[in-house]
Amino acid sequence: MYQDPSDSPVHSPAPAHSIATVERGSFCLARCSCGWSGAARRSRDRARTDAAEHRTSMGEAG
């Protein structure tokens, strides 16, 4: 049977990593939708830096 190429399923790109910071008591950590979790930090800024490093290591900008 002939299948028209325009009928093939469209593959969407992998979803972007969605990163958020989470506070636990006096600690803050970064978490990603891919399951990655950064170390617990007392510095929110350091948790955000961990998140930025994770995003960069996954090949995403910004």
N, C-alpha and C positions, 0 to 999 in steps of 0.2 A: 504494500500500500504506500502511495506517495504521501509524504507529509510536507506541507508548506513550511519553509523555515520561519515565516512570520508567525506561525502558530506555536513555536517553541516557547517554553517558559522563560520569562525574563528573570535573570538573577540580579538581585539588588546587592549593592556593596555591603560589606560587613558593617554593622552599626558602630557608630563612634563610641569611644569609651566615655561613659558618663561618670565623672568623679565628683565626690562630695566629701566634706569634712564632717566628722562625727565627734561629739564631745562625750567623754565618759569621766565623770568626776572632774578632776583637775587635769585630765589628759585630753588630747585631741589627736585623731588619726584620720587619714585619708582612706576612702574606700572607692572602688571602681565597680561598674556594672559587670565587668568581666570576672569578678571574684577576687581580684587583687586587694590587699589591705596593707597599708603602710604601718610602720612602727608607731606605738603610742608616744606622743610627744607632749611636753609641757608647753611648747611654743606652737601657737596656731600657724605662725609664719613658716616654721619648719615643716609642719604637716602639709601646708600648701606647696612647699618646695618639693616634698616627696611626691605629691600628686603630679606636679609639672614634670619631674624626672620620669615618672611612670609613663605619662602621656608621650614624652619624647622617645622613650625606649620602645614604644609601640608604633612609632613612625607617624605620629600625628603632631601637627603644629598647633600652637596656641594653647 
